[in-house]
Amino acid sequence: MGRTADAIAEGVAIATAAARLAVKNHILMGTIAEDGVFDTENYIADAREALRAMAEESEAAAANVTALRKRARGRHSDPHGTHDYRDRDVRNLRRRAKQSSGVAAKLREMMNDPEQLGVIVEEAREGAWADVRHNLDRRLRVEGMRPDQDPDYDRMREARMQALRLVDLQALSSVQRAKAKNKKKEKEASEVD
């Protein structure tokens, strides 16, 4: 593989990772926040859309670099900044445009390949599950900790007791009052009937 092929492969890998992250976020939102059920087919369109956005971004980058290359041709003075290209940069700019176009072409191929879209969705599902599993594990470890396992138990006990009195018991009291009020309304409504 040459430098261009390596750069294209790296660009595709980065774009695929970004697409996978976008799909993972859609999965988390759809299944947890919106209480949906995971179905691979529902997320294929998300994977395709993410790849399309990345392909368009690569195409725009190629067009931008091509415009910069055309402007740089024949300019031999010293540059005035990082993106003030000169004739000596033309070859590198041509290679960068070719690499960006190659990434876009490969991503467009992937958009039309159901198998590759399925792989992205499955990897995103695995990533979403890993996030959920990690969060549950962390919460269970912290919330399920016994006093003999926590070195700060004695020091933090007073703060926990204060939080219990000021927050938890107050919330419980509010819930109980609301239940009693609702029960009273139901009783009054049944007596009216």
Residue pairs with C-beta under 8 A, 6 or more apart in sequence:
1 9
3 95
4 95
4 98
4 99
4 102
5 102
7 95
7 99
7 102
8 99
8 102
8 103
8 106
11 58
11 99
11 100
11 102
11 103
12 103
12 106
12 107
12 110
15 51
15 54
15 55
15 58
15 103
15 107
16 51
16 110
16 120
18 50
18 54
19 47
19 50
19 51
19 54
19 120
20 120
20 123
20 124
20 127
21 124
21 127
22 46
22 50
23 43
23 46
23 47
23 50
23 120
23 121
23 124
24 124
24 125
24 127
24 128
24 131
26 43
26 46
26 124
27 38
27 43
27 124
27 125
27 128
28 128
28 131
28 132
30 36
30 38
30 42
30 43
31 37
31 38
31 128
32 132
36 42
38 125
40 118
40 121
40 122
40 125
43 121
43 124
43 125
44 114
44 117
44 118
44 121
46 121
47 117
47 120
47 121
47 124
48 111
48 117
50 120
51 107
51 108
51 110
51 111
51 117
51 120
52 107
52 108
52 111
54 103
54 107
55 103
55 104
55 107
55 108
55 111
56 104
58 100
58 101
58 103
58 104
58 107
59 100
59 101
59 104
61 100
62 97
62 98
62 100
62 101
62 104
65 93
65 96
65 97
65 100
66 93
66 97
68 83
68 85
68 93
69 85
69 89
69 90
69 93
69 94
69 97
71 85
72 85
72 86
72 87
72 89
72 90
72 93
73 87
73 90
74 87
75 85
75 86
75 87
76 86
76 87
77 86
78 86
79 85
79 86
85 93
110 116
110 117
111 117
147 153
150 156
